[in-house]
Amino acid sequence: MKRIISITVVLLALLAPIGSAKEKTPELTFYIVRHGKTVLNSAHRVQGWSDGVLIPSGVEAVQSAGRGLKDISFQSAYTSDSGRAVETTDLILKENQKWKAKRVKKDKRLREINFGT
């Protein structure tokens, strides 16, 4: 599968439980997931901030990733504010039985780098 240089990153962070009182720094694990395949990805177009919608195969791939992460107890989730990234995050967390926060933090600083004009 051809890789697109500019990618939206969806950050899903997990704060691991502290094993003992002697540890000085708790372990922090990040799960980074690319958004699902969009119409523009299918056309081999760089989309930057243009917001292509997820295609059915992109939705299926994201749901599969969600099932793979279903037993992870996420403490927080972060996504860019692009529709494709928000939808990807929502689909992944919908599969997760342990997601308790119910609020995803959207941040425009997580957008793809603008490919310019």
Backbone as JSON, one array per atom type, in Angstrom:
{
  "sequence": "MKRIISITVVLLALLAPIGSAKEKTPELTFYIVRHGKTVLNSAHRVQGWSDGVLIPSGVEAVQSAGRGLKDISFQSAYTSDSGRAVETTDLILKENQKWKAKRVKKDKRLREINFGT",
  "N": [[0.84, -1.17, 0.0], [0.57, 2.14, -0.87], [2.25, 4.76, 0.76], [1.25, 7.8, 2.21], [2.8, 10.88, 2.52], [2.09, 13.08, 4.17], [0.44, 12.83, 7.16], [-2.32, 12.4, 9.37], [-2.25, 12.29, 12.78], [-3.52, 10.33, 15.27], [-3.62, 10.44, 18.63], [-3.6, 8.19, 21.19], [-3.46, 7.89, 24.51], [-2.09, 6.05, 27.2], [-1.93, 5.67, 30.59], [0.04, 3.75, 32.45], [-0.44, 1.54, 35.24], [1.14, 2.22, 38.36], [3.76, 0.24, 39.47], [5.19, -0.1, 41.93], [5.87, 1.59, 45.04], [8.43, 2.53, 45.02], [9.17, 3.34, 42.52], [10.08, 6.13, 40.57], [9.17, 7.48, 38.32], [6.17, 7.2, 36.62], [5.18, 4.77, 34.18], [4.46, 5.56, 30.82], [2.46, 5.0, 28.09], [2.04, 5.45, 24.64], [-0.35, 5.21, 22.09], [-0.37, 5.44, 18.74], [-2.25, 6.23, 15.99], [-2.99, 6.24, 12.58], [-5.34, 8.08, 10.6], [-8.29, 6.57, 9.11], [-8.56, 5.27, 5.73], [-9.29, 7.58, 3.16], [-11.46, 9.19, 0.7], [-9.85, 10.88, -0.82], [-7.32, 9.76, -0.32], [-7.65, 7.38, -1.71], [-7.65, 8.3, -4.29], [-5.06, 8.94, -4.55], [-4.26, 11.46, -3.71], [-2.8, 14.24, -2.09], [-4.03, 15.47, 0.89], [-3.78, 17.31, 2.98], [-5.14, 19.91, 4.83], [-7.61, 19.68, 3.73], [-10.63, 18.02, 4.07], [-11.2, 14.89, 3.57], [-13.68, 12.33, 3.43], [-14.01, 9.24, 5.27], [-13.69, 6.15, 3.56], [-15.61, 3.11, 2.94], [-13.8, 0.85, 3.23], [-11.82, 2.06, 4.72], [-13.19, 2.66, 7.08], [-13.73, 0.05, 7.94], [-11.11, -0.88, 8.4], [-10.33, 0.79, 10.5], [-12.2, 0.06, 12.46], [-11.35, -2.54, 12.86], [-8.81, -2.06, 13.94], [-9.68, -0.86, 16.28], [-10.93, -3.04, 17.54], [-8.67, -4.53, 18.02], [-7.52, -3.0, 19.99], [-9.26, -3.11, 22.06], [-9.13, -3.99, 24.71], [-7.5, -2.28, 26.04], [-6.99, 0.0, 28.61], [-7.62, 3.04, 28.26], [-6.59, 6.19, 29.44], [-6.81, 8.73, 28.49], [-7.6, 10.46, 25.41], [-6.5, 11.84, 22.35], [-6.92, 13.89, 19.48], [-6.57, 15.32, 16.19], [-8.43, 18.15, 14.96], [-9.61, 17.52, 12.58], [-12.2, 16.16, 10.53], [-11.9, 13.5, 9.58], [-9.99, 12.44, 11.31], [-11.25, 12.73, 13.8], [-13.5, 11.09, 13.39], [-12.18, 8.64, 13.04], [-11.01, 8.3, 15.59], [-13.35, 8.19, 17.17], [-14.54, 5.83, 16.16], [-12.63, 3.9, 16.88], [-12.64, 4.09, 19.7], [-15.26, 3.4, 20.2], [-15.27, 0.68, 20.0], [-14.0, -0.01, 22.3], [-14.21, -1.39, 25.45], [-13.37, -0.47, 27.87], [-13.11, 2.25, 27.93], [-13.48, 5.06, 29.7], [-13.43, 7.81, 30.08], [-14.87, 9.2, 28.13], [-14.61, 11.56, 26.79], [-13.0, 13.1, 24.17], [-10.04, 14.78, 23.49], [-9.72, 17.39, 21.35], [-7.42, 18.89, 19.19], [-6.09, 21.42, 17.31], [-3.4, 21.62, 16.79], [-2.52, 19.11, 16.24], [-3.01, 18.63, 13.64], [-2.4, 17.69, 10.17], [0.64, 18.66, 8.53], [0.42, 21.61, 6.75], [0.3, 21.52, 3.26], [0.77, 23.75, 1.79], [0.49, 26.72, -0.34]],
  "CA": [[0.0, 0.0, 0.0], [1.36, 3.35, -1.0], [2.19, 5.61, 1.95], [1.1, 9.23, 2.01], [3.78, 11.54, 3.38], [1.44, 13.84, 5.24], [-0.54, 11.99, 7.85], [-2.91, 12.89, 10.6], [-1.95, 11.36, 13.85], [-4.46, 10.26, 16.37], [-2.89, 9.96, 19.8], [-4.35, 7.56, 22.27], [-2.46, 7.73, 25.57], [-2.42, 5.14, 28.3], [-1.07, 5.79, 31.76], [0.13, 2.42, 33.05], [-0.46, 1.58, 36.7], [2.45, 2.25, 39.01], [4.0, -1.08, 40.04], [5.6, -0.06, 43.34], [6.07, 2.94, 45.56], [9.82, 2.9, 44.82], [9.34, 3.92, 41.18], [10.04, 7.58, 40.59], [8.41, 7.97, 37.18], [5.23, 6.19, 36.1], [5.32, 4.43, 32.76], [3.44, 6.17, 29.97], [2.44, 4.37, 26.77], [1.26, 6.15, 23.63], [-0.79, 4.46, 20.92], [-0.52, 6.42, 17.67], [-2.98, 5.6, 14.9], [-3.29, 7.09, 11.44], [-6.77, 8.06, 10.25], [-8.68, 5.59, 8.11], [-8.41, 5.66, 4.32], [-10.32, 8.52, 2.7], [-11.69, 9.3, -0.74], [-8.67, 11.51, -1.42], [-6.24, 8.76, -0.29], [-7.93, 6.43, -2.79], [-7.3, 8.97, -5.54], [-3.62, 9.25, -4.44], [-4.16, 12.92, -3.59], [-2.41, 14.77, -0.79], [-5.2, 16.23, 1.3], [-3.49, 18.4, 3.91], [-6.26, 20.28, 5.69], [-8.88, 19.32, 3.07], [-11.13, 16.92, 4.89], [-11.86, 13.8, 2.85], [-14.42, 11.41, 4.31], [-13.54, 7.85, 5.28], [-14.4, 5.24, 2.67], [-15.98, 1.89, 3.67], [-12.64, 0.03, 3.62], [-11.15, 2.81, 5.78], [-13.99, 2.44, 8.29], [-13.5, -1.35, 8.35], [-9.75, -0.98, 8.95], [-10.33, 1.48, 11.79], [-12.94, -0.79, 13.39], [-10.46, -3.67, 13.16], [-7.82, -1.53, 14.89], [-10.39, -0.68, 17.55], [-11.09, -4.36, 18.16], [-7.35, -4.92, 18.5], [-7.19, -2.19, 21.16], [-10.46, -3.08, 22.9], [-8.85, -4.29, 26.11], [-6.6, -1.26, 26.59], [-7.7, 0.94, 29.48], [-7.12, 4.37, 27.94], [-6.88, 7.25, 30.4], [-7.18, 9.92, 27.72], [-7.46, 10.32, 23.96], [-6.27, 13.12, 21.68], [-7.02, 13.83, 18.04], [-6.66, 16.62, 15.54], [-9.82, 18.54, 14.79], [-10.13, 17.17, 11.25], [-13.31, 15.21, 10.59], [-11.44, 12.12, 9.38], [-9.3, 12.02, 12.53], [-12.26, 12.62, 14.85], [-14.27, 9.88, 13.1], [-11.3, 7.5, 13.32], [-10.92, 8.18, 17.04], [-14.65, 7.73, 17.67], [-14.74, 4.43, 15.78], [-11.73, 3.07, 17.69], [-13.09, 4.08, 21.09], [-16.56, 2.73, 20.25], [-14.97, -0.75, 20.18], [-13.3, -0.2, 23.56], [-15.1, -1.61, 26.6], [-12.78, 0.12, 29.08], [-13.0, 3.7, 27.76], [-14.34, 5.65, 30.71], [-13.4, 9.28, 30.06], [-15.97, 9.6, 27.24], [-14.34, 12.86, 26.16], [-11.78, 13.12, 23.38], [-9.48, 16.13, 23.41], [-9.42, 17.78, 19.97], [-6.41, 19.95, 19.19], [-5.69, 21.75, 15.93], [-1.95, 21.45, 16.66], [-2.27, 17.75, 15.78], [-3.34, 18.54, 12.21], [-1.3, 17.44, 9.23], [1.36, 19.85, 8.11], [-0.21, 22.16, 5.55], [1.21, 21.36, 2.13], [1.04, 25.08, 1.27], [-0.03, 27.25, -1.6]],
  "C": [[0.89, 1.24, 0.0], [1.16, 4.25, 0.23], [2.05, 7.07, 1.54], [2.04, 9.92, 3.01], [3.11, 12.31, 4.51], [0.36, 12.98, 5.87], [-1.08, 12.7, 9.08], [-2.67, 11.85, 11.66], [-3.03, 11.46, 14.91], [-3.7, 9.68, 17.55], [-3.86, 9.38, 20.81], [-3.34, 7.24, 23.36], [-2.99, 6.83, 26.68], [-1.42, 5.35, 29.43], [-1.09, 4.45, 32.48], [0.11, 2.53, 34.57], [0.96, 1.55, 37.26], [2.64, 0.94, 39.75], [4.39, -1.07, 41.51], [5.84, 1.38, 43.74], [7.49, 3.43, 45.32], [10.06, 3.55, 43.46], [9.19, 5.44, 41.26], [9.17, 8.14, 39.47], [7.46, 6.89, 36.7], [5.47, 5.96, 34.61], [4.16, 5.04, 31.99], [3.55, 5.54, 28.59], [1.55, 5.16, 25.84], [0.89, 5.18, 22.52], [-1.09, 5.51, 19.85], [-1.12, 5.71, 16.46], [-3.24, 6.63, 13.8], [-4.79, 7.01, 11.15], [-7.04, 6.99, 9.2], [-8.56, 6.15, 6.7], [-9.6, 6.51, 3.88], [-10.47, 8.47, 1.18], [-10.45, 9.86, -1.42], [-7.46, 10.57, -1.38], [-6.41, 7.79, -1.45], [-7.53, 6.99, -4.15], [-5.82, 9.36, -5.57], [-3.39, 10.76, -4.44], [-3.7, 13.28, -2.18], [-3.55, 15.66, -0.33], [-4.91, 17.36, 2.27], [-4.68, 18.67, 4.81], [-7.61, 20.05, 5.01], [-9.37, 18.06, 3.75], [-11.9, 15.9, 4.08], [-12.55, 12.87, 3.83], [-13.84, 10.01, 4.21], [-14.37, 7.03, 4.31], [-14.69, 3.95, 3.45], [-14.79, 1.03, 4.1], [-11.83, 0.72, 4.72], [-11.86, 2.63, 7.11], [-13.74, 1.04, 8.83], [-12.12, -1.51, 8.99], [-9.66, -0.34, 10.34], [-11.07, 0.64, 12.84], [-12.1, -2.0, 13.8], [-9.38, -3.24, 14.15], [-8.45, -1.35, 16.26], [-10.59, -1.99, 18.28], [-9.76, -4.86, 18.72], [-6.94, -4.18, 19.78], [-8.29, -2.22, 22.22], [-10.2, -3.32, 24.38], [-7.88, -3.31, 26.77], [-7.43, -0.28, 27.41], [-7.12, 2.34, 29.27], [-7.53, 5.36, 29.03], [-7.31, 8.53, 29.7], [-6.95, 9.64, 26.24], [-7.37, 11.71, 23.34], [-6.39, 12.9, 20.18], [-6.92, 15.24, 17.46], [-8.14, 16.95, 15.39], [-10.37, 18.23, 13.4], [-11.21, 16.1, 11.39], [-12.86, 13.77, 10.48], [-10.74, 11.58, 10.62], [-10.28, 11.83, 13.68], [-13.08, 11.35, 14.64], [-13.45, 8.62, 13.41], [-11.22, 7.25, 14.82], [-12.22, 7.63, 17.62], [-14.89, 6.26, 17.37], [-13.86, 3.49, 16.62], [-12.26, 2.96, 19.12], [-14.45, 3.42, 21.25], [-16.38, 1.23, 20.48], [-14.4, -1.05, 21.56], [-14.27, -0.28, 24.74], [-14.62, -0.89, 27.86], [-12.66, 1.64, 29.01], [-13.99, 4.37, 28.69], [-14.45, 7.17, 30.6], [-14.53, 9.86, 29.22], [-15.77, 10.97, 26.6], [-12.99, 12.79, 25.46], [-11.31, 14.57, 23.29], [-9.07, 16.41, 21.97], [-8.47, 18.97, 20.0], [-5.94, 20.2, 17.77], [-4.18, 21.62, 15.72], [-1.57, 20.04, 16.22], [-2.65, 17.55, 14.31], [-2.12, 18.15, 11.4], [-0.61, 18.76, 8.94], [0.73, 20.33, 6.81], [0.76, 22.07, 4.39], [1.39, 22.65, 1.35], [0.38, 25.44, -0.04], [0.98, 28.2, -2.19]]
}
